[in-house]
Amino acid sequence: MLREAEIAYATMAMITDYDCWKEDEAHVTVEMVIANLNRNAATSQAIIRRVLPQIPREPNWACHSALQNAIMTDKKLWPARTRRELQPILQKYL
């Protein structure tokens, strides 16, 4: 749905506990999970600080115009309610 809303995004996932499938090792403790969570938070912050300056200020990726040719129905036929509800993402097409 984000692409359809012309939003560029990336997913960053961090692992805090990956022992649920292991039977031959000691179980992870709450303290270990919290320590991993804190390391992940620091790593995430460092990644974001490094990546943010590289993101263009102007939206110029393909996803920023994903709706340009996606809506086939003539604008005159769009229900008023649909126009109102989708106005934030359809603004440049109205």
C-alpha positions, -999 to 999 in steps of 0.1 A, spaced: 0 0 0 29 24 6 39 23 -31 3 30 -41 5 60 -18 37 71 -36 57 67 -4 93 56 -7 103 34 22 129 9 33 126 -17 60 152 -22 87 147 -52 109 168 -62 140 169 -95 158 166 -95 196 159 -132 203 166 -161 178 169 -191 201 133 -203 198 143 -231 174 175 -241 191 173 -271 215 210 -276 221 219 -242 236 208 -224 267 177 -203 264 180 -166 259 173 -145 290 154 -113 293 187 -95 300 202 -108 268 171 -97 248 173 -62 263 210 -60 257 204 -70 220 176 -44 219 199 -17 231 226 -26 207 200 -27 179 188 8 188 223 22 187 230 4 154 197 17 139 205 53 150 239 51 134 225 37 102 198 64 101 224 92 107 245 78 79 217 73 54 195 104 60 219 129 43 219 107 12 182 109 7 173 134 -20 151 163 -8 129 162 -39 108 131 -44 122 117 -77 121 80 -74 97 58 -95 75 51 -65 68 89 -62 47 87 -94 33 52 -90 -3 65 -94 3 84 -126 -8 56 -148 -24 34 -122 -59 49 -121 -78 41 -152 -112 55 -142 -120 89 -156 -117 115 -128 -152 127 -135 -165 93 -124 -147 93 -90 -172 93 -62 -170 125 -40 -164 104 -9 -135 86 -25 -120 119 -36 -123 133 0 -109 101 16 -80 98 -8 -73 135 -12 -40 133 8 -25 108 -17 -43 119 -48 -38 156 -44 -15 161 -74 -39 141 -96 -71 159 -86 
